[in-house]
Every structure is written in C-alpha cells, then in structure tokens.
Amino acid sequence: MHEHAKAKNPIDPGSLSAEALEEVEIFLAAIDANDDVQNVFVGLAG
C-alpha cells in the first residue's frame, strides 16, 4: 500500500458507539506499542 493510499471503505468514527471507538483506540494503542509493527493503516475517515 502506498503512503498516500486511502482506505478502501473508510468508516466515520462518529458512526461508532463510544464503546466501539474505545475498543478501536485500545487496539491501535496496543498495535503501536508492539516493536515488531512498523506501519499501521486504519480505515477511519476524517
């Protein structure tokens, strides 16, 4: 995937419930904290 590529089907974070958004944020923080992960592409619009 190229650096300027957009997500295929981005999701508007405003459409997620507070619980779902918190779950996504926790997941992304855990992925970001993993030293083996270098790039993360997220399908959130906005």
PDB file of N, CA, C and O in Angstrom:
ATOM      1  N   MET A   1       0.849  -1.169   0.000  1.00  0.00           N
ATOM      2  CA  MET A   1       0.000   0.000   0.000  1.00  0.00           C
ATOM      3  C   MET A   1       0.901   1.240   0.000  1.00  0.00           C
ATOM      4  O   MET A   1       1.887   1.304   0.733  1.00  0.00           O
ATOM      5  N   HIS A   2       0.555   2.191  -0.809  1.00  0.00           N
ATOM      6  CA  HIS A   2       1.360   3.403  -0.904  1.00  0.00           C
ATOM      7  C   HIS A   2       1.053   4.353   0.242  1.00  0.00           C
ATOM      8  O   HIS A   2      -0.017   4.294   0.847  1.00  0.00           O
ATOM      9  N   GLU A   3       2.005   5.225   0.529  1.00  0.00           N
ATOM     10  CA  GLU A   3       1.889   6.144   1.660  1.00  0.00           C
ATOM     11  C   GLU A   3       0.640   7.027   1.548  1.00  0.00           C
ATOM     12  O   GLU A   3       0.045   7.383   2.565  1.00  0.00           O
ATOM     13  N   HIS A   4       0.246   7.379   0.337  1.00  0.00           N
ATOM     14  CA  HIS A   4      -0.895   8.281   0.158  1.00  0.00           C
ATOM     15  C   HIS A   4      -2.179   7.529  -0.201  1.00  0.00           C
ATOM     16  O   HIS A   4      -3.175   8.150  -0.571  1.00  0.00           O
ATOM     17  N   ALA A   5      -2.162   6.223  -0.096  1.00  0.00           N
ATOM     18  CA  ALA A   5      -3.347   5.439  -0.418  1.00  0.00           C
ATOM     19  C   ALA A   5      -4.428   5.664   0.635  1.00  0.00           C
ATOM     20  O   ALA A   5      -4.139   5.849   1.817  1.00  0.00           O
ATOM     21  N   LYS A   6      -5.668   5.643   0.181  1.00  0.00           N
ATOM     22  CA  LYS A   6      -6.787   5.804   1.110  1.00  0.00           C
ATOM     23  C   LYS A   6      -7.397   4.441   1.390  1.00  0.00           C
ATOM     24  O   LYS A   6      -7.306   3.523   0.576  1.00  0.00           O
ATOM     25  N   ALA A   7      -8.016   4.328   2.548  1.00  0.00           N
ATOM     26  CA  ALA A   7      -8.675   3.077   2.907  1.00  0.00           C
ATOM     27  C   ALA A   7      -9.776   2.782   1.894  1.00  0.00           C
ATOM     28  O   ALA A   7     -10.424   3.692   1.375  1.00  0.00           O
ATOM     29  N   LYS A   8      -9.972   1.516   1.627  1.00  0.00           N
ATOM     30  CA  LYS A   8     -10.959   1.120   0.621  1.00  0.00           C
ATOM     31  C   LYS A   8     -12.369   1.498   1.039  1.00  0.00           C
ATOM     32  O   LYS A   8     -13.127   2.040   0.235  1.00  0.00           O
ATOM     33  N   ASN A   9     -12.725   1.224   2.263  1.00  0.00           N
ATOM     34  CA  ASN A   9     -14.055   1.538   2.782  1.00  0.00           C
ATOM     35  C   ASN A   9     -13.918   2.196   4.150  1.00  0.00           C
ATOM     36  O   ASN A   9     -14.186   1.560   5.169  1.00  0.00           O
ATOM     37  N   PRO A  10     -13.501   3.471   4.185  1.00  0.00           N
ATOM     38  CA  PRO A  10     -13.290   4.117   5.486  1.00  0.00           C
ATOM     39  C   PRO A  10     -14.586   4.243   6.279  1.00  0.00           C
ATOM     40  O   PRO A  10     -15.666   4.412   5.713  1.00  0.00           O
ATOM     41  N   ILE A  11     -14.457   4.158   7.588  1.00  0.00           N
ATOM     42  CA  ILE A  11     -15.594   4.266   8.499  1.00  0.00           C
ATOM     43  C   ILE A  11     -15.490   5.591   9.227  1.00  0.00           C
ATOM     44  O   ILE A  11     -14.422   5.957   9.717  1.00  0.00           O
ATOM     45  N   ASP A  12     -16.590   6.305   9.298  1.00  0.00           N
ATOM     46  CA  ASP A  12     -16.635   7.561  10.029  1.00  0.00           C
ATOM     47  C   ASP A  12     -16.614   7.239  11.522  1.00  0.00           C
ATOM     48  O   ASP A  12     -17.520   6.565  12.013  1.00  0.00           O
ATOM     49  N   PRO A  13     -15.587   7.710  12.262  1.00  0.00           N
ATOM     50  CA  PRO A  13     -15.518   7.412  13.698  1.00  0.00           C
ATOM     51  C   PRO A  13     -16.760   7.885  14.449  1.00  0.00           C
ATOM     52  O   PRO A  13     -17.108   7.316  15.484  1.00  0.00           O
ATOM     53  N   GLY A  14     -17.433   8.918  13.940  1.00  0.00           N
ATOM     54  CA  GLY A  14     -18.647   9.415  14.579  1.00  0.00           C
ATOM     55  C   GLY A  14     -19.798   8.433  14.517  1.00  0.00           C
ATOM     56  O   GLY A  14     -20.760   8.550  15.276  1.00  0.00           O
ATOM     57  N   SER A  15     -19.705   7.451  13.605  1.00  0.00           N
ATOM     58  CA  SER A  15     -20.775   6.460  13.489  1.00  0.00           C
ATOM     59  C   SER A  15     -20.608   5.312  14.474  1.00  0.00           C
ATOM     60  O   SER A  15     -21.503   4.478  14.613  1.00  0.00           O
ATOM     61  N   LEU A  16     -19.465   5.263  15.160  1.00  0.00           N
ATOM     62  CA  LEU A  16     -19.212   4.196  16.132  1.00  0.00           C
ATOM     63  C   LEU A  16     -19.770   4.582  17.500  1.00  0.00           C
ATOM     64  O   LEU A  16     -19.806   5.758  17.862  1.00  0.00           O
ATOM     65  N   SER A  17     -20.195   3.587  18.239  1.00  0.00           N
ATOM     66  CA  SER A  17     -20.615   3.846  19.619  1.00  0.00           C
ATOM     67  C   SER A  17     -19.377   4.194  20.437  1.00  0.00           C
ATOM     68  O   SER A  17     -18.254   3.910  20.021  1.00  0.00           O
ATOM     69  N   ALA A  18     -19.580   4.801  21.588  1.00  0.00           N
ATOM     70  CA  ALA A  18     -18.456   5.160  22.465  1.00  0.00           C
ATOM     71  C   ALA A  18     -17.645   3.923  22.826  1.00  0.00           C
ATOM     72  O   ALA A  18     -16.417   3.976  22.889  1.00  0.00           O
ATOM     73  N   GLU A  19     -18.333   2.809  23.064  1.00  0.00           N
ATOM     74  CA  GLU A  19     -17.652   1.568  23.435  1.00  0.00           C
ATOM     75  C   GLU A  19     -16.818   1.048  22.267  1.00  0.00           C
ATOM     76  O   GLU A  19     -15.682   0.615  22.460  1.00  0.00           O
ATOM     77  N   ALA A  20     -17.373   1.087  21.065  1.00  0.00           N
ATOM     78  CA  ALA A  20     -16.651   0.587  19.890  1.00  0.00           C
ATOM     79  C   ALA A  20     -15.438   1.471  19.593  1.00  0.00           C
ATOM     80  O   ALA A  20     -14.366   0.966  19.260  1.00  0.00           O
ATOM     81  N   LEU A  21     -15.608   2.783  19.713  1.00  0.00           N
ATOM     82  CA  LEU A  21     -14.500   3.692  19.467  1.00  0.00           C
ATOM     83  C   LEU A  21     -13.383   3.484  20.487  1.00  0.00           C
ATOM     84  O   LEU A  21     -12.203   3.518  20.139  1.00  0.00           O
ATOM     85  N   GLU A  22     -13.759   3.269  21.739  1.00  0.00           N
ATOM     86  CA  GLU A  22     -12.759   2.998  22.778  1.00  0.00           C
ATOM     87  C   GLU A  22     -12.022   1.700  22.481  1.00  0.00           C
ATOM     88  O   GLU A  22     -10.808   1.621  22.669  1.00  0.00           O
ATOM     89  N   GLU A  23     -12.745   0.677  22.016  1.00  0.00           N
ATOM     90  CA  GLU A  23     -12.120  -0.603  21.679  1.00  0.00           C
ATOM     91  C   GLU A  23     -11.116  -0.422  20.537  1.00  0.00           C
ATOM     92  O   GLU A  23     -10.029  -0.999  20.567  1.00  0.00           O
ATOM     93  N   VAL A  24     -11.481   0.379  19.534  1.00  0.00           N
ATOM     94  CA  VAL A  24     -10.572   0.653  18.413  1.00  0.00           C
ATOM     95  C   VAL A  24      -9.328   1.378  18.921  1.00  0.00           C
ATOM     96  O   VAL A  24      -8.210   1.023  18.548  1.00  0.00           O
ATOM     97  N   GLU A  25      -9.512   2.386  19.765  1.00  0.00           N
ATOM     98  CA  GLU A  25      -8.376   3.146  20.288  1.00  0.00           C
ATOM     99  C   GLU A  25      -7.438   2.276  21.118  1.00  0.00           C
ATOM    100  O   GLU A  25      -6.218   2.413  21.020  1.00  0.00           O
ATOM    101  N   ILE A  26      -7.991   1.389  21.929  1.00  0.00           N
ATOM    102  CA  ILE A  26      -7.177   0.475  22.735  1.00  0.00           C
ATOM    103  C   ILE A  26      -6.399  -0.476  21.829  1.00  0.00           C
ATOM    104  O   ILE A  26      -5.216  -0.734  22.051  1.00  0.00           O
ATOM    105  N   PHE A  27      -7.078  -0.992  20.808  1.00  0.00           N
ATOM    106  CA  PHE A  27      -6.432  -1.900  19.859  1.00  0.00           C
ATOM    107  C   PHE A  27      -5.278  -1.195  19.135  1.00  0.00           C
ATOM    108  O   PHE A  27      -4.187  -1.750  19.014  1.00  0.00           O
ATOM    109  N   LEU A  28      -5.525   0.029  18.654  1.00  0.00           N
ATOM    110  CA  LEU A  28      -4.484   0.759  17.931  1.00  0.00           C
ATOM    111  C   LEU A  28      -3.308   1.106  18.836  1.00  0.00           C
ATOM    112  O   LEU A  28      -2.160   1.087  18.394  1.00  0.00           O
ATOM    113  N   ALA A  29      -3.582   1.420  20.091  1.00  0.00           N
ATOM    114  CA  ALA A  29      -2.505   1.711  21.036  1.00  0.00           C
ATOM    115  C   ALA A  29      -1.655   0.466  21.273  1.00  0.00           C
ATOM    116  O   ALA A  29      -0.431   0.553  21.367  1.00  0.00           O
ATOM    117  N   ALA A  30      -2.308  -0.689  21.370  1.00  0.00           N
ATOM    118  CA  ALA A  30      -1.574  -1.937  21.591  1.00  0.00           C
ATOM    119  C   ALA A  30      -0.720  -2.279  20.370  1.00  0.00           C
ATOM    120  O   ALA A  30       0.421  -2.717  20.514  1.00  0.00           O
ATOM    121  N   ILE A  31      -1.263  -2.083  19.182  1.00  0.00           N
ATOM    122  CA  ILE A  31      -0.505  -2.345  17.956  1.00  0.00           C
ATOM    123  C   ILE A  31       0.688  -1.391  17.876  1.00  0.00           C
ATOM    124  O   ILE A  31       1.801  -1.803  17.547  1.00  0.00           O
ATOM    125  N   ASP A  32       0.446  -0.113  18.179  1.00  0.00           N
ATOM    126  CA  ASP A  32       1.504   0.896  18.117  1.00  0.00           C
ATOM    127  C   ASP A  32       2.628   0.591  19.112  1.00  0.00           C
ATOM    128  O   ASP A  32       3.791   0.897  18.847  1.00  0.00           O
ATOM    129  N   ALA A  33       2.291   0.003  20.229  1.00  0.00           N
ATOM    130  CA  ALA A  33       3.274  -0.312  21.265  1.00  0.00           C
ATOM    131  C   ALA A  33       4.126  -1.533  20.910  1.00  0.00           C
ATOM    132  O   ALA A  33       5.169  -1.756  21.525  1.00  0.00           O
ATOM    133  N   ASN A  34       3.694  -2.318  19.933  1.00  0.00           N
ATOM    134  CA  ASN A  34       4.411  -3.523  19.543  1.00  0.00           C
ATOM    135  C   ASN A  34       5.610  -3.136  18.673  1.00  0.00           C
ATOM    136  O   ASN A  34       5.437  -2.543  17.608  1.00  0.00           O
ATOM    137  N   ASP A  35       6.811  -3.467  19.116  1.00  0.00           N
ATOM    138  CA  ASP A  35       8.030  -3.098  18.403  1.00  0.00           C
ATOM    139  C   ASP A  35       8.141  -3.742  17.022  1.00  0.00           C
ATOM    140  O   ASP A  35       8.867  -3.240  16.164  1.00  0.00           O
ATOM    141  N   ASP A  36       7.437  -4.838  16.800  1.00  0.00           N
ATOM    142  CA  ASP A  36       7.508  -5.516  15.509  1.00  0.00           C
ATOM    143  C   ASP A  36       6.645  -4.838  14.449  1.00  0.00           C
ATOM    144  O   ASP A  36       6.792  -5.125  13.261  1.00  0.00           O
ATOM    145  N   VAL A  37       5.762  -3.956  14.855  1.00  0.00           N
ATOM    146  CA  VAL A  37       4.866  -3.273  13.916  1.00  0.00           C
ATOM    147  C   VAL A  37       5.515  -1.963  13.497  1.00  0.00           C
ATOM    148  O   VAL A  37       5.906  -1.151  14.336  1.00  0.00           O
ATOM    149  N   GLN A  38       5.624  -1.767  12.171  1.00  0.00           N
ATOM    150  CA  GLN A  38       6.254  -0.556  11.666  1.00  0.00           C
ATOM    151  C   GLN A  38       5.250   0.410  11.051  1.00  0.00           C
ATOM    152  O   GLN A  38       5.410   1.622  11.194  1.00  0.00           O
ATOM    153  N   ASN A  39       4.231  -0.084  10.379  1.00  0.00           N
ATOM    154  CA  ASN A  39       3.231   0.764   9.728  1.00  0.00           C
ATOM    155  C   ASN A  39       1.850   0.226  10.025  1.00  0.00           C
ATOM    156  O   ASN A  39       1.617  -0.982   9.987  1.00  0.00           O
ATOM    157  N   VAL A  40       0.927   1.144  10.325  1.00  0.00           N
ATOM    158  CA  VAL A  40      -0.465   0.773  10.563  1.00  0.00           C
ATOM    159  C   VAL A  40      -1.333   1.651   9.671  1.00  0.00           C
ATOM    160  O   VAL A  40      -1.201   2.875   9.690  1.00  0.00           O
ATOM    161  N   PHE A  41      -2.213   1.042   8.896  1.00  0.00           N
ATOM    162  CA  PHE A  41      -3.147   1.769   8.062  1.00  0.00           C
ATOM    163  C   PHE A  41      -4.542   1.513   8.603  1.00  0.00           C
ATOM    164  O   PHE A  41      -4.980   0.367   8.704  1.00  0.00           O
ATOM    165  N   VAL A  42      -5.232   2.581   8.948  1.00  0.00           N
ATOM    166  CA  VAL A  42      -6.534   2.474   9.598  1.00  0.00           C
ATOM    167  C   VAL A  42      -7.603   3.004   8.666  1.00  0.00           C
ATOM    168  O   VAL A  42      -7.430   4.049   8.039  1.00  0.00           O
ATOM    169  N   GLY A  43      -8.704   2.286   8.578  1.00  0.00           N
ATOM    170  CA  GLY A  43      -9.816   2.684   7.716  1.00  0.00           C
ATOM    171  C   GLY A  43     -10.821   3.563   8.418  1.00  0.00           C
ATOM    172  O   GLY A  43     -12.017   3.274   8.399  1.00  0.00           O
ATOM    173  N   LEU A  44     -10.353   4.640   9.041  1.00  0.00           N
ATOM    174  CA  LEU A  44     -11.259   5.603   9.650  1.00  0.00           C
ATOM    175  C   LEU A  44     -11.212   6.881   8.844  1.00  0.00           C
ATOM    176  O   LEU A  44     -10.136   7.415   8.572  1.00  0.00           O
ATOM    177  N   ALA A  45     -12.375   7.369   8.462  1.00  0.00           N
ATOM    178  CA  ALA A  45     -12.457   8.623   7.705  1.00  0.00           C
ATOM    179  C   ALA A  45     -12.322   9.786   8.675  1.00  0.00           C
ATOM    180  O   ALA A  45     -12.573   9.647   9.872  1.00  0.00           O
ATOM    181  N   GLY A  46     -11.925  10.928   8.143  1.00  0.00           N
ATOM    182  CA  GLY A  46     -11.918  12.099   8.993  1.00  0.00           C
ATOM    183  C   GLY A  46     -10.661  12.744   9.174  1.00  0.00           C
ATOM    184  O   GLY A  46     -10.578  13.747   9.884  1.00  0.00           O
TER     185      GLY A  46
END
